[in-house]
Amino acid sequence: MEVKNITLIVDHRRRYGRKEYRVRWSVYGPDDDTWETTETLHKVRNLIEEYEDSLTQIQLNHSHLNRKRRNNQFNRYKNNHYHNPDRVQLSLQCNAQTNRGYRCKNRTRRSEFYQPHLIKHRNLRTAKSNIKAGFGLYNGPNPIRKIECITEYTGQESRQPIHGNYVVEVNKNKFINANRSTDIARFVNDCRCSNRRNNQCNGNNCRFTYDNIKRKAYLSATRNIKPNEELYVSYGRDYWNKMKKD
């Protein structure tokens, strides 16, 4: 069949080190397309040039879309960061080790562990809160006994009073701001009277405890907690009074 009967180039590939084009013939349909080498198509260079130009335009459109998508993602991160300066949310690699002894490759934004490893190592997990306050902190598959220490309240430490939604005052000279991605205790919510009236929760089941020797804060159970039960702790009147003023 003569090359002049080629009407369109629809695709290309590289085979055995040579570039081939999928061509459509004027007297046949798409099912009869054939692959031809560059040497065979030397008489229809204009079709090859048109096809290459269309590829260049498609690549430019894709790069523009990718650039626009990246800019949108950055703007969303920037808006979240500046509108919510109390919270630093970064994607971090999981700190747990796999069964083969390698570091887990999964990434997380809510703790130092990927969710399955968080359940395994800390008996904790994060999920949508029952009181419609965003995410909440839940117990894992194992029950927690009364007075048992659940987790340490970690964060950025300061000797001066600092403002933020995740700040706990250990003493007059130490404040902990749990606004980092590795601070899992910041997800614990407060079950208030309004939440109890709406049957969203049955009251707080945790409290903050302090070790004056180690100068650390902990989240401890005030009663026996069932598996997969959401954890609640009282934020205190000062916190809610400040929220009302803000």
Order of alpha helices (4+ residues) and beta strands (2+ residues): beta-beta-beta-alpha-beta-beta-alpha-beta-beta-beta-beta-beta-beta-alpha-beta-beta-alpha
